[in-house]
Amino acid sequence: MSNKRIEDFKTSYIDAKPSISVHRAVAFTASYKNTEGESVIIRRAKAFQAVCKSIPVTIFDKELIVGAVGEFLKSGVICPEYSWKWVDEEMDSFASRDQDSYHIDAAAKDTLRKEIFPYWKGKSLEETFLSRLNPETAKILVDTGIIDNDSKWRNAVGEITADYQDIIFKKGFGRLKEEALEHLQSLEPITAEALEKIDFYNAAILVCDGIIALARRYSDEAVAMAQRETDTLRKKELLEIARSCRNVPEHPPETFYEAIQTIWFTQLGSILSENSLALNLGRFDQYMYPYYSKDIKAGTITKEEAQELIEALWIKLSEWVWAISGNTAKFFAGYNAFQNLTVGGRTRDGRDATNDLSYMCLNATENVKTHQPGLSVRIHPDSPDEFLLAVCKLIRVGTGFPAVHNDKIGSEMLLAEGLSPEDARDWNNCGCVVPHFRKIGRWTSAVNINLAAALEYALNGGKSRITGEDMGLSEVSASVFKSYEEVKAAFYKQLAYLIKHSAIGSVTLQQIHAEMVPRPYISLLVDGCMEKGKDLSKGGAKYNLSPVFTGIGVADSANSLAAIKKLVFEDKKYTLAEINQALEADWEGYEEMRQAVLACPKYGNDDDYVDAIAVEITDFYYKEVRSYKDYFGTPFTSAFMGISNYIPAGSVIGATPDGRKAKTPLTEGVSPHAGTDLTSPTAAMRSVTKINHDVHSGGTLMNMKFAPELLKSERNLKNLASLIRAYFALGAFHVQFNVISTEVLRKAQEHPEDYRDLLVRVAGYSTQFVNLSREAQNAIIERTTYETM
């Protein structure tokens, strides 16, 4: 830690139990009861303002950055307007569930069931979506693990990058309110468009007043605490907190400290407005550097004081708990809110953008070892060797941070989506591994699509091997396939079917979100909405990109098709009927056949035999996804990224022709299947680089696991830096590393109390190992651990 204060913050953060606060739900619901008949966006704005004016104002011990989601140090909030049913069904077992458990007291449960849920019955986003969804789509989309989008109908969208550079730091919410008032003066309620704009601007005024009121309440509380404080230093700190909260976020910040506080208030407003994931902090080292440089030159802050504030923000970001259903938690395990922060890369005119804060952010992540923010770095050919070595040193620490991105490919992805060259160079990471920009509106995690399910249905007449239920297209038995091409065509037909229903579910949801849950606060953070007078949910952003469809199980599908191609149609060692019998038996009694399957070429070993199949699958996926358009008429976006989706996706799939056992995890992103990339890290990377990353603008993810001994020396670090540069030179987009021994992970499983702050990379994010289910822990342990480079 940088000092004792940060060490104490970290201890309190580790010790705190995630707890449910109901204050947001109470205030939001009371407001809605009083605004019946008013326009939806005005109702949401008034409800947000009511929340800001009534939730508890809590300043925790020794805090420098203030603002809390609820009364607990780790608070999660309930948003009944999105979904209340899962809370009602699950909250009696919140404390005992396997993944992401919460504490909720009896009084809170009583309040929810008696005061909140009765009002929202029949009015929630979830109920509306399920009532409109056609039965054929619902059968494979609702809590099945086949195609999953419940994070968009049980929760809000999130997935924005607040525009600090051009909006928040330049204007503050006070000036945003003035702009809304100015727009109103030019409008007459005589057209449908004008009426919608009038509602938008009136809503903007309400939410600006709300977030300003919340900050002033913190200012008043800090003054009251200062009057009671006997410690001279703490009294001075409280008075500075009070002064800062009177200025920001109403006005533009004037100092580095005020800028940090503004970031957290902006983040806090986003959480209170919709409790959503991937509220990204963007290019922190770029927009914060002018404040840092100015204060350092003026002597009003030291580097050590600035480092302390950064680390305090890191812990503050980690205290917020995203409250989600048990099903959602399987796909987003580990209390992770995906608040991504990006450093490095290039400036808007193409020069290297690395500065002092780039290094200080790396240091903060190493020092505090919290799971938030999700730290990403952008690397390009002119990135300083010193910076890349600093990145490698952080990788060596073993927290799974940072995620390392190819700057050039990220820009190319956004250029292909229609961004200007300057804006495309200014990209940041969103959530897991999605190239994003602060003037974009999009759903970056719209649907998870199970590729292994498509193969299972192709080989099993459209039926699930687990349940026997008809889930895919009813097709002929696998035994009638006469060639590998016929098998492949059947797989693609089933995959196309899943993609079609993913599009149906997404377009339906986009329409309902625009109708029911406009985003008046969030819309002020994204360029374009104020100018257009249009909510973000209705296409108000400068750039409106389509939702992202995430494919799960690339390696599993490629390995399975390779095994069928080789053993059935080339070597003629087995028939498809025999393979199917083995799969039905989950390989029990077919060990000789399973060993033959396991010996077939596997993706991740630089073997073109199977790698070419992976490329073909990903290319087909891209073209099929792009063949459908979203609610605004834009082709959908493909991705192969990873959250913890590969675990629940595998749990609903039977045995697969690559030798995988039933119900075991699939593969995340474009990584090789765990334990099958046996050649070398360079071979695994070469397999990954054969995929056309630049077209999958929703992001592609590669996970690697190194033994700690592999990175002990400075020479080892330089080798890793060279490996990353070579990997990116071949066109890959992303890589991240777990540097930890299997022995340590096993010990953490057996004695979690001794490893409470042990961070691991799950997929597109890191979280505390002990906060993962046993199944998720085992999936990480089973990954190939490289001991040589």
C-alpha positions in Angstrom: 0.0 0.0 0.0 1.1 3.6 -0.5 0.4 4.4 3.2 -1.4 3.2 6.4 -4.7 4.9 5.4 -4.9 2.9 2.2 -3.9 -0.3 4.1 -6.8 0.3 6.5 -9.2 0.9 3.6 -8.1 -2.3 2.1 -8.6 -4.3 5.3 -12.1 -2.9 5.8 -13.0 -3.7 2.2 -11.8 -7.3 2.5 -13.6 -7.8 5.8 -16.9 -6.3 4.7 -19.8 -8.6 3.7 -21.7 -7.7 0.5 -25.1 -6.5 1.8 -28.4 -5.5 0.2 -29.6 -1.9 0.8 -33.3 -1.2 0.1 -33.2 2.6 0.3 -32.9 3.1 -3.5 -35.9 0.8 -4.1 -38.0 2.6 -1.4 -37.3 6.1 -2.8 -37.7 5.1 -6.4 -41.0 3.3 -5.8 -42.5 6.1 -3.7 -41.7 8.6 -6.5 -43.3 6.3 -9.1 -46.5 6.1 -7.0 -46.7 9.9 -7.1 -46.1 10.3 -10.8 -48.7 8.1 -12.4 -49.7 9.4 -15.8 -46.6 11.4 -16.5 -44.2 10.6 -19.3 -41.8 7.7 -18.6 -38.6 9.7 -18.9 -39.9 12.4 -16.5 -41.0 9.7 -14.0 -37.5 8.1 -14.1 -35.8 11.5 -13.7 -38.0 12.4 -10.7 -37.4 9.0 -9.2 -33.6 9.4 -9.6 -33.9 12.9 -7.9 -35.9 11.3 -5.1 -33.2 8.7 -4.5 -30.4 11.4 -4.5 -32.4 13.4 -1.9 -33.3 10.6 0.5 -30.7 7.8 0.5 -28.4 7.7 3.6 -25.4 10.0 3.4 -22.5 8.0 4.9 -18.9 9.1 5.2 -16.8 6.1 6.4 -13.8 6.4 8.7 -10.9 8.4 7.3 -12.4 8.5 3.8 -11.0 11.1 1.3 -13.3 10.2 -1.6 -17.0 10.1 -0.4 -20.2 8.8 -1.7 -21.9 5.4 -1.0 -24.5 3.4 -2.8 -26.1 2.4 0.5 -25.5 2.3 4.2 -23.1 -0.6 4.1 -19.4 -0.5 3.1 -20.3 -3.0 0.4 -23.8 -2.2 -0.7 -25.9 -3.7 -3.4 -29.2 -2.1 -4.5 -32.4 -3.5 -5.8 -34.0 -2.1 -8.9 -37.6 -3.5 -9.0 -38.5 -1.6 -12.2 -36.2 -4.0 -14.1 -37.0 -7.1 -12.2 -38.3 -7.9 -8.7 -39.4 -11.5 -9.2 -35.9 -13.0 -8.9 -35.3 -11.1 -5.7 -38.5 -12.3 -4.2 -37.7 -15.9 -5.2 -34.1 -15.9 -4.2 -33.5 -13.5 -1.3 -34.3 -16.1 1.4 -31.3 -18.0 0.2 -29.0 -15.0 -0.7 -26.6 -15.9 2.1 -26.2 -19.5 1.2 -26.1 -19.5 -2.6 -22.9 -20.9 -4.3 -22.0 -17.8 -6.3 -22.2 -14.1 -5.2 -24.0 -14.4 -1.9 -25.4 -11.4 0.0 -26.5 -10.5 3.5 -30.0 -9.1 3.7 -31.8 -8.6 7.1 -35.3 -9.5 7.9 -36.5 -5.9 8.0 -35.2 -5.3 4.5 -37.0 -8.4 3.2 -40.2 -7.4 4.9 -39.9 -3.9 3.3 -39.4 -5.4 -0.2 -42.2 -7.9 0.1 -44.8 -5.6 1.7 -44.0 -2.1 0.3 -42.1 -2.5 -3.0 -43.0 -5.7 -4.9 -46.8 -5.3 -4.8 -46.5 -2.0 -6.6 -44.2 -3.4 -9.4 -46.2 -6.6 -10.0 -47.0 -6.7 -13.7 -45.0 -3.5 -14.4 -41.4 -4.7 -14.5 -39.2 -4.9 -17.6 -38.8 -8.6 -17.0 -42.5 -9.3 -17.0 -43.0 -7.2 -20.2 -40.2 -8.9 -22.0 -41.3 -12.4 -21.1 -44.9 -11.6 -22.1 -43.8 -10.3 -25.6 -41.2 -12.9 -26.4 -42.5 -15.6 -28.8 -42.6 -19.1 -27.4 -40.0 -20.6 -29.8 -37.4 -18.0 -28.8 -38.3 -18.2 -25.1 -37.7 -21.9 -25.1 -34.0 -21.6 -25.9 -33.3 -18.1 -24.4 -34.8 -17.9 -21.0 -32.4 -19.3 -18.4 -31.2 -22.1 -20.6 -27.5 -21.5 -21.0 -28.0 -22.0 -24.8 -28.6 -18.4 -25.7 -28.6 -16.1 -22.6 -29.4 -12.4 -22.3 -30.9 -12.2 -18.9 -28.5 -9.4 -17.9 -30.6 -7.2 -20.2 -34.0 -8.1 -19.0 -33.4 -8.6 -15.3 -31.0 -5.7 -15.2 -30.2 -2.4 -16.8 -27.8 -2.0 -19.7 -24.8 0.0 -18.3 -22.0 -0.3 -20.9 -21.1 3.4 -21.3 -17.9 5.4 -21.1 -18.7 8.7 -19.4 -17.3 11.6 -21.4 -15.0 13.4 -18.9 -12.9 15.1 -21.5 -15.7 16.9 -23.4 -18.7 17.0 -21.1 -18.3 16.4 -17.3 -14.9 18.1 -16.7 -15.6 20.9 -19.1 -19.2 21.7 -18.0 -20.2 20.1 -14.8 -23.8 19.3 -14.1 -24.6 22.9 -13.5 -23.8 23.9 -17.1 -25.6 20.8 -18.4 -28.7 22.0 -16.6 -28.3 25.4 -18.2 -27.9 23.9 -21.7 -31.1 21.9 -21.2 -32.9 25.1 -20.2 -31.5 26.9 -23.3 -32.8 24.1 -25.5 -36.2 24.3 -23.9 -36.5 28.0 -24.8 -36.5 27.2 -28.5 -39.1 24.5 -28.4 -42.9 24.6 -28.8 -45.1 21.6 -28.0 -46.6 21.4 -31.5 -45.0 18.3 -33.0 -44.3 14.8 -31.8 -40.6 15.4 -32.0 -40.8 18.6 -30.0 -42.8 16.9 -27.3 -40.2 14.2 -27.0 -37.4 16.7 -26.8 -39.2 18.8 -24.2 -39.6 15.7 -22.0 -35.9 14.9 -22.5 -34.7 18.4 -21.5 -37.0 18.6 -18.5 -35.7 15.2 -17.4 -32.1 16.4 -17.8 -32.8 19.3 -15.5 -34.3 17.0 -12.9 -31.3 14.6 -12.8 -28.8 17.5 -12.8 -30.6 18.9 -9.7 -30.5 15.4 -8.2 -26.8 14.6 -8.4 -26.0 18.2 -7.3 -28.3 17.8 -4.3 -26.6 14.5 -3.4 -23.2 16.1 -3.4 -24.4 19.0 -1.3 -25.8 16.6 1.3 -22.3 15.1 1.5 -20.9 18.6 1.9 -23.3 19.2 4.8 -22.5 15.9 6.4 -18.8 16.6 6.2 -19.3 20.0 7.9 -21.3 18.4 10.7 -18.7 15.7 11.2 -15.9 18.3 11.2 -17.7 20.2 14.0 -17.7 17.0 16.1 -14.1 15.9 15.2 -11.4 16.3 17.8 -8.5 15.3 15.6 -7.1 18.4 13.9 -5.9 16.6 10.7 -9.2 14.8 10.2 -11.1 18.0 10.8 -9.1 19.7 8.1 -9.8 16.7 5.7 -13.5 16.9 6.4 -13.7 20.6 5.7 -11.8 20.0 2.4 -14.4 17.2 1.6 -17.2 19.7 2.3 -15.6 22.4 0.1 -15.0 20.0 -2.7 -18.6 18.6 -2.6 -19.9 22.1 -2.8 -18.0 22.7 -6.0 -18.3 19.3 -7.8 -19.9 17.8 -9.7 -22.0 21.0 -10.2 -19.0 22.9 -11.5 -15.9 21.7 -13.4 -13.2 20.4 -11.1 -10.3 22.7 -10.4 -7.8 20.3 -8.8 -6.7 16.7 -9.1 -8.5 15.9 -5.9 -11.8 17.5 -7.2 -11.4 15.6 -10.4 -11.2 12.3 -8.6 -14.2 13.1 -6.5 -16.1 14.1 -9.6 -15.3 10.7 -11.2 -16.8 8.9 -8.2 -19.9 11.1 -8.0 -20.5 10.6 -11.7 -20.1 6.8 -11.2 -22.3 6.9 -8.1 -25.1 8.6 -10.1 -24.9 6.0 -12.8 -25.2 3.2 -10.2 -28.1 4.8 -8.5 -29.9 5.5 -11.8 -29.8 1.9 -13.0 -27.4 -0.4 -11.1 -25.7 -1.7 -14.2 -22.4 -3.3 -15.2 -19.6 -1.8 -17.4 -19.8 1.8 -16.3 -16.3 2.4 -17.7 -13.9 5.1 -16.6 -12.2 5.3 -20.0 -8.8 6.8 -20.6 -8.0 7.9 -17.0 -4.4 8.8 -17.6 -5.4 11.1 -20.5 -8.2 13.2 -18.9 -6.6 13.3 -15.4 -3.1 14.2 -16.5 -3.8 18.0 -17.0 -5.0 18.2 -13.4 -2.1 16.2 -12.1 0.5 18.2 -14.1 -1.0 21.5 -13.0 -1.1 20.7 -9.3 2.4 19.2 -9.3 3.8 22.3 -11.0 1.9 24.6 -8.5 3.1 22.5 -5.6 -0.5 22.0 -4.3 -0.1 18.2 -4.4 2.8 15.7 -4.2 3.2 12.6 -6.3 2.6 10.6 -3.1 -0.6 12.4 -2.3 -1.9 11.8 -5.9 -1.0 8.1 -5.6 -3.0 7.9 -2.4 -6.1 9.5 -4.1 -5.8 7.0 -7.0 -5.6 4.1 -4.7 -8.5 5.4 -2.6 -10.6 5.6 -5.8 -9.6 2.0 -6.7 -11.0 0.8 -3.3 -14.1 3.0 -3.7 -14.8 1.4 -7.1 -14.4 -2.1 -5.5 -16.9 -1.4 -2.6 -19.9 -1.2 -4.9 -21.6 -4.6 -5.2 -23.6 -5.4 -8.3 -26.7 -7.2 -7.0 -27.8 -9.9 -9.5 -29.8 -13.1 -9.8 -28.3 -16.5 -9.3 -28.5 -17.2 -13.1 -26.8 -13.9 -13.9 -24.1 -14.5 -11.3 -23.1 -17.8 -13.1 -22.3 -15.7 -16.2 -20.7 -12.8 -14.3 -19.2 -14.4 -11.2 -17.3 -12.7 -8.4 -19.2 -9.5 -7.5 -17.6 -7.9 -10.6 -19.1 -4.7 -11.9 -16.7 -4.5 -14.9 -15.7 -0.9 -14.3 -12.9 -0.8 -16.9 -10.1 1.8 -16.9 -7.6 2.1 -19.8 -4.1 3.5 -19.8 -1.4 3.9 -22.5 -2.1 3.8 -26.2 -1.9 6.8 -28.6 -3.2 10.3 -28.7 -5.9 11.4 -31.1 -3.3 12.5 -33.5 -1.4 9.2 -33.3 1.5 10.0 -30.9 2.4 7.8 -27.9 0.1 8.8 -25.0 2.0 7.3 -22.1 2.5 9.6 -19.2 3.3 9.6 -15.4 -0.3 8.6 -14.6 -0.1 5.5 -16.8 2.6 4.2 -14.5 0.8 5.4 -11.3 -2.3 3.4 -12.3 -0.2 0.3 -12.7 1.3 0.9 -9.3 -2.1 1.5 -7.7 -3.4 -1.9 -9.0 -0.3 -3.6 -7.7 -0.5 -1.9 -4.3 -4.2 -2.3 -3.4 -4.9 -5.6 -5.3 -8.6 -4.9 -5.5 -10.8 -6.4 -8.2 -11.9 -3.0 -9.5 -11.2 -1.1 -11.6 -10.6 -3.6 -14.5 -7.3 -2.3 -15.6 -6.5 -2.4 -19.4 -3.4 -1.2 -21.3 -3.1 -0.4 -24.9 0.2 -1.3 -26.6 1.4 -0.1 -30.0 4.8 -0.3 -31.8 6.0 3.0 -30.3 4.9 2.2 -26.7 8.0 2.8 -24.6 9.9 -0.3 -23.6 9.9 1.0 -20.1 6.1 1.1 -20.0 5.7 -2.4 -21.5 8.2 -3.7 -18.9 6.2 -2.0 -16.2 3.1 -3.8 -17.5 5.0 -7.1 -17.4 6.1 -6.5 -13.8 2.4 -6.0 -12.9 1.6 -9.2 -14.7 4.3 -11.0 -12.7 2.5 -10.0 -9.4 -0.2 -12.5 -10.3 -3.4 -10.5 -10.0 -4.5 -11.1 -13.6 -4.1 -7.4 -14.3 -3.7 -5.7 -16.6 -5.5 -6.9 -19.7 -3.2 -6.2 -22.6 -4.6 -4.9 -25.9 -3.3 -4.3 -29.4 -3.8 -0.6 -29.9 -3.8 -0.9 -33.7 -6.5 -3.6 -33.9 -8.7 -1.8 -31.4 -8.6 1.3 -33.7 -9.3 -0.8 -36.8 -12.3 -2.4 -35.1 -13.9 1.0 -34.5 -12.9 2.4 -37.9 -14.9 -0.4 -39.4 -17.8 0.6 -37.2 -17.8 4.1 -38.7 -15.8 6.2 -36.2 -13.6 8.9 -37.5 -9.8 8.2 -37.5 -9.3 10.5 -34.5 -12.1 9.0 -32.5 -11.0 5.5 -33.4 -7.5 6.2 -32.0 -9.1 7.5 -28.8 -10.6 4.2 -27.8 -10.9 2.6 -24.4 -11.8 -0.8 -23.2 -15.3 -1.5 -22.1 -16.3 -4.2 -19.6 -14.2 -7.2 -20.6 -12.4 -6.7 -23.9 -14.7 -4.5 -26.0 -13.1 -1.6 -27.9 -15.3 1.4 -27.0 -15.3 5.2 -27.1 -16.9 7.8 -24.9 -19.3 9.0 -27.6 -20.7 5.5 -28.3 -24.1 4.1 -27.4 -24.2 0.3 -27.6 -24.9 -2.9 -25.7 -21.5 -4.6 -25.5 -22.8 -7.8 -23.9 -26.2 -8.5 -25.4 -26.4 -12.3 -25.8 -24.1 -15.3 -25.0 -24.4 -17.9 -27.7 -23.4 -21.5 -27.0 -21.6 -22.9 -30.1 -21.3 -26.3 -28.5 -25.1 -26.5 -28.3 -25.2 -26.0 -32.1 -22.9 -29.0 -32.6 -24.8 -31.1 -30.1 -28.1 -30.4 -31.9 -26.5 -31.2 -35.3 -25.4 -34.6 -34.1 -28.5 -35.4 -32.0 -31.5 -34.4 -34.2 -32.0 -31.1 -32.5 -32.3 -32.6 -29.0 -30.4 -31.8 -25.8 -28.3 -34.7 -24.6 -28.9 -33.6 -21.0 -32.7 -33.4 -21.0 -33.7 -35.1 -24.2 -35.8 -32.0 -25.0 -36.1 -30.6 -28.6 -34.1 -27.4 -28.4 -32.7 -26.9 -31.9 -33.9 -27.6 -35.4 -35.3 -31.1 -35.8 -33.0 -32.6 -38.3 -31.9 -36.0 -39.5 -29.9 -38.4 -37.4 -26.1 -38.0 -37.4 -25.8 -41.6 -38.7 -27.1 -40.5 -42.2 -24.3 -37.9 -42.7 -22.1 -39.2 -45.6 -19.3 -36.6 -45.4 -17.6 -34.2 -43.1 -19.1 -31.3 -45.2 -22.6 -32.5 -44.3 -21.7 -32.6 -40.6 -20.3 -29.1 -40.8 -23.3 -27.8 -42.8 -25.7 -29.2 -40.1 -23.6 -27.5 -37.4 -23.8 -24.2 -39.2 -27.5 -24.6 -39.8 -28.1 -25.1 -36.0 -25.8 -22.2 -35.2 -27.6 -19.9 -37.6 -30.8 -20.9 -35.8 -29.4 -19.8 -32.4 -28.1 -16.6 -33.9 -31.6 -15.8 -35.4 -33.3 -16.2 -32.0 -30.6 -14.1 -30.4 -31.5 -11.3 -32.8 -35.2 -11.7 -32.1 -34.6 -11.5 -28.3 -32.3 -8.4 -28.7 -34.5 -6.4 -31.0 -37.5 -7.1 -28.7 -35.5 -6.0 -25.7 -34.2 -2.8 -27.4 -37.8 -1.8 -28.2 -38.9 -2.4 -24.6 -35.9 -0.6 -23.1 -36.7 2.5 -25.2 -40.4 2.3 -24.1 -40.0 1.5 -20.4 -36.6 2.5 -19.0 -35.1 5.5 -20.7 -31.8 6.7 -19.2 -32.0 10.5 -18.4 -29.0 10.6 -16.2 -26.8 8.3 -18.3 -27.7 10.2 -21.5 -26.1 13.3 -20.1 -22.7 11.5 -19.9 -22.7 10.5 -23.6 -22.1 13.1 -26.4 -24.9 13.6 -28.9 -27.9 13.1 -26.6 -28.0 16.7 -25.4 -27.6 18.1 -28.9 -30.3 15.8 -30.3 -32.7 16.0 -27.3 -32.8 12.2 -27.5 -32.4 9.6 -24.9 -29.5 7.1 -25.2 -32.0 4.2 -25.4 -33.5 5.8 -28.5 -30.2 6.3 -30.4 -29.2 9.7 -28.9 -25.4 9.1 -28.9 -23.1 10.5 -31.5 -22.3 6.9 -32.6 -25.0 4.2 -32.2 -23.4 0.8 -32.6 -25.2 -2.5 -32.5 -25.4 -5.0 -29.6 -22.7 -7.6 -29.3 -23.3 -11.3 -29.7 -20.7 -13.3 -27.8 -19.8 -16.8 -29.0 -18.8 -19.4 -26.4 -16.9 -22.5 -27.2 -14.9 -21.8 -30.3 -12.1 -24.3 -29.3 -14.6 -27.0 -28.3 -16.4 -26.8 -31.6 -13.2 -26.7 -33.7 -11.7 -29.6 -31.8 -14.9 -31.7 -32.1 -15.2 -31.1 -35.8 -11.5 -31.9 -36.3 -12.0 -35.2 -34.4 -15.0 -36.2 -36.6 -13.2 -35.2 -39.8 -10.1 -37.2 -38.9 -11.5 -40.3 -37.2 -14.8 -40.8 -39.0 -14.2 -39.5 -42.6 -10.4 -39.7 -43.1 -9.1 -42.6 -41.0 -12.5 -44.3 -40.9 -11.7 -45.7 -37.5 -15.2 -45.1 -36.1 -18.6 -44.3 -37.5 -20.7 -41.3 -36.4 -23.2 -43.6 -34.9 -20.4 -45.1 -32.7 -19.3 -41.6 -31.7 -22.8 -40.7 -30.8 -23.2 -43.8 -28.6 -20.0 -42.7 -26.7 -21.4 -39.2 -26.3 -24.7 -40.6 -25.0 -22.7 -42.6 -22.4 -20.6 -39.6 -21.5 -17.6 -41.7 -22.7 -18.2 -44.3 -20.0 -17.1 -47.7 -21.5 -15.5 -46.0 -24.5 -12.1 -45.1 -23.1 -10.2 -46.3 -26.1 -12.3 -44.2 -28.4 -11.9 -41.2 -26.0 -8.1 -41.5 -26.0 -8.2 -41.6 -29.8 -10.3 -38.4 -29.8 -8.0 -36.7 -27.3 -5.0 -37.5 -29.5 -6.6 -35.7 -32.5 -5.3 -32.2 -33.4 -6.3 -29.6 -30.9 -6.7 -25.8 -31.4 -3.9 -24.0 -29.5 -0.9 -26.0 -30.7 -0.3 -24.1 -34.0 -1.7 -27.0 -36.1 -3.4 -25.8 -39.2 -5.5 -28.9 -39.4 -7.7 -27.7 -36.6 -6.9 -24.0 -36.5 -8.3 -23.6 -40.0 -11.6 -25.0 -38.7 -11.6 -22.4 -35.9 -11.0 -19.7 -38.4 -13.9 -21.0 -40.5 -16.2 -21.1 -37.6 -15.4 -17.6 -36.4 -15.8 -16.2 -40.0 -19.2 -17.9 -40.4 -20.3 -16.6 -37.0 -19.3 -13.0 -38.0 -21.2 -13.2 -41.4 -24.3 -14.7 -39.8 -24.4 -12.3 -36.9 -24.0 -9.4 -39.3 -26.8 -10.6 -41.5 -29.3 -9.4 -38.9 -30.0 -5.7 -37.9 -30.8 -4.2 -34.6 -33.7 -2.0 -33.6 -32.0 1.0 -35.2 -31.1 -0.8 -38.4 -27.4 -1.5 -37.7 -25.9 -5.0 -38.3 -25.3 -6.9 -35.1 -21.7 -7.2 -33.9 -19.7 -10.4 -33.3 -17.4 -11.2 -30.4 -15.5 -14.0 -28.7 -14.9 -12.6 -25.3 -15.3 -14.2 -21.9 -16.9 -13.5 -18.6 -17.6 -16.6 -16.6 -20.2 -17.6 -19.3 -18.2 -20.7 -20.4 -19.0 -22.5 -17.1 -22.8 -22.4 -17.1 -22.8 -22.8 -20.9 -20.9 -26.1 -20.4 -23.2 -27.2 -17.6 -26.1 -27.7 -20.1 -24.1 -29.5 -22.8 -23.5 -33.3 -22.9 -20.2 -34.9 -23.8 -18.6 -33.5 -27.0 -16.6 -35.3 -29.7 -13.4 -33.6 -28.6 -13.3 -35.9 -25.5 -14.9 -33.3 -23.1 -17.2 -34.8 -20.5 -20.8 -33.8 -20.0 -21.6 -30.6 -18.0 -18.0 -29.5 -17.8 -16.9 -26.0 -18.8 -16.4 -24.9 -22.3 -13.8 -22.5 -23.5 -13.7 -18.8 -22.9 -13.1 -16.3 -25.8 -10.6 -17.5 -28.4 -8.5 -19.3 -25.8 -7.6 -23.0 -26.3 -9.7 -25.5 -24.3 -8.2 -25.9 -20.8 -5.4 -28.4 -20.7 -5.3 -29.1 -24.5 -2.7 -26.4 -25.5 0.3 -28.6 -24.7 3.0 -27.4 -27.1 4.1 -23.9 -25.9 2.7 -20.4 -25.3 4.0 -19.3 -28.7 2.1 -22.1 -30.4 -1.1 -21.2 -28.5 -0.7 -17.6 -29.5 0.0 -18.5 -33.2 -3.3 -20.5 -33.2 -5.1 -17.5 -31.9 -3.6 -15.1 -34.3 -5.0 -17.0 -37.3 -8.5 -15.8 -36.4 -9.5 -12.6 -38.1 -9.7 -10.4 -35.0 -10.3 -7.1 -36.7 -13.8 -8.0 -37.9 -15.0 -9.1 -34.4 -15.4 -5.6 -33.1 -17.1 -6.8 -29.9 -13.7 -8.1 -28.8 -11.7 -11.3 -28.8 -10.2 -12.7 -25.6 -7.2 -14.8 -24.9 -6.3 -16.2 -21.5 -2.9 -17.7 -20.6 -1.5 -19.1 -17.3 2.2 -19.0 -16.4 4.1 -20.6 -13.6 5.5 -17.8 -11.3 9.0 -19.2 -11.9 8.7 -18.3 -15.6 8.8 -14.5 -14.9 11.3 -14.3 -12.0 14.2 -12.6 -13.7 14.4 -9.3 -15.6 15.4 -11.3 -18.7 12.1 -13.3 -18.3 10.2 -10.0 -18.2 11.9 -8.8 -21.4 11.1 -12.1 -23.0 7.4 -11.7 -22.1 7.5 -8.1 -23.5 8.9 -9.5 -26.8 6.3 -12.3 -26.8 3.5 -9.7 -26.5 4.9 -7.5 -29.2 5.3 -10.5 -31.6 1.7 -11.7 -30.8 0.3 -8.3 -31.6 2.4 -8.0 -34.8 0.6 -11.1 -36.1 -2.8 -9.3 -35.7 -4.2 -10.5 -32.3 -6.2 -8.1 -30.2 -5.9 -9.1 -26.6 -4.1 -11.3 -24.1 -4.1 -11.6 -20.3 -2.3 -13.8 -17.8 -2.7 -15.7 -14.6 0.7 -16.0 -13.0 0.1 -18.3 -10.1 0.9 -21.9 -9.1 -1.7 -24.6 -9.0 -0.5 -25.4 -5.5 -1.4 -21.9 -4.2 -4.9 -22.2 -5.8 -5.4 -25.6 -4.2 -4.4 -24.2 -0.8 -6.8 -21.3 -1.3 -9.6 -23.7 -1.9 -8.9 -25.6 1.3 -8.1 -22.5 3.5 -10.0 -19.6 2.0 -9.7 -17.6 5.2 -5.9 -17.3 4.5 -6.4 -16.1 0.9 -9.2 -13.6 1.0 -7.4 -11.0 -1.2 -6.0 -13.5 -3.8 -7.0 -12.2 -7.2 -7.2 -14.4 -10.3 -8.2 -13.8 -13.9 -11.5 -15.5 -14.5 -11.9 -14.5 -18.2 -12.3 -10.8 -19.2 -11.9 -9.7 -15.6 -10.2 -10.5 -12.3 -11.8 -11.1 -8.9 -11.1 -12.7 -5.5 -10.5 -16.4 -6.0 -12.4 -17.2 -2.8 -15.5 -15.4 -4.1 -15.8 -17.9 -6.9 -17.8 -21.1 -6.8 -15.9 -24.4 -6.6 -16.7 -25.1 -10.2 -15.3 -21.8 -11.3 -12.2 -22.3 -9.2 -11.6 -25.7 -10.7 -12.0 -24.3 -14.2 -9.1 -21.9 -13.6 -7.0 -24.6 -12.0 -7.4 -26.9 -15.0 -6.0 -24.4 -17.5 -2.6 -25.3 -18.9 0.2 -23.8 -16.8 3.2 -22.9 -19.0 6.6 -23.4 -17.4 8.7 -22.4 -20.4 8.3 -19.6 -22.9 
